[in-house]
Amino acid sequence: MSSASKHAAAVAGGGTRIASAGHALLAVTLIVLGLSGLVTGRFAGIWEGVPQGLPARDVLAYVCACLSLVCGVGLLLRGAAPSLPLRCSPICSCGCC
């Protein structure tokens, strides 16, 4: 079976997809960071470098938390996982999550 056929079968199957232990660890870490930010309403420890005087800092904290949570859950979903790195890369590279 070619890799394209395996990929198509994985996407069509639905459910969760965990490629490796590192994949699962990254997904769980993003989910925990997202939940932490949503519960506390503040930036998680890795984002504490955001200046206090930044306009709408609290809103940005919630946005970053939501994005981390969505990216973490998306990493576990079969249909979302193949395209998720392309979608999350700009978010992660800007330092938001």
N, C-alpha and C positions, 0 to 999 in steps of 0.2 A: 504494500500500500504506500503510495507516494505521500510526501509530507503535506501536500495540498489536500489530498483526500482525508488524511488524519485531521487536519485543521477543520475542514468542512464538517466532518463527523463530530468533532468536539463542539463546534459552534451550534450545530443542529441539536445536540443532545440536551442543551440547557443545563440548569443546576450549577454546581460549583466546579471550579477548575483550579487546582493547585499544582504548579509545575515543579516546585522544589520547596525545600524548607525555607530558603531565602525568600522566595515568593510569598509564602505564608507569613513569614516574619514581617516583611515589609507591609503587607496588607493589614495585619493585626496592629502594627505600630501606627499606621495612618489612622486606623479606626480609633485606637485609644487616644491619640492626640486630638482627633476631631471631637470625640466625646468629652474629653477633658476641657477643651475650649468652650464647648457648648454649655457644660455644667457650671463652670466657674465664671464664664463671661469675660475671661481674660485670655491673653496669649499664653500658649503652652511655653514651657521653659526654653525651647529652642527658638522661639520668636520674641523673647523678651528684649531683644535689641531694638525693637521698634520705638522710635522717639516718643516720649510722653506728650510732647506738644503737637503731634501729628493730628490734623483735623480728621474727625470721624474715626479715631483710633479704635473706639469700642466696636463700631460697625465692622471695621476691618478685621478685628479679632473674631467676630462671628462668621464673617465671610471665609476667613482662612480655616476655621474649624469645620465649617460645612464642606468646603472643598476637600479637606483631608479625609473627612468621613466618606464622602462620595467616591473619592479615588480609592480608598481602602476597600470599600464594599465592591467597587467596580473590578478591582483586581481579582476578587473571588468569583465573579460571574463569568461563565464561559463566553457568552456573547459579547461582553464588553471588554474582556481582557486583551484581545488582539489589537484593538485600536486605542485602548486606554493610554498607553505610554505617549502616543502622539498628542492626545488631548490634555494630559496632565503635565507634559514637559514644560510648556510655557508657564503654567501656574507655578510649578516647582522652581523653575529657573529665575522667576522674578523675586523669589524669597518669601513668597506668601505661605508656602507650606513645605 
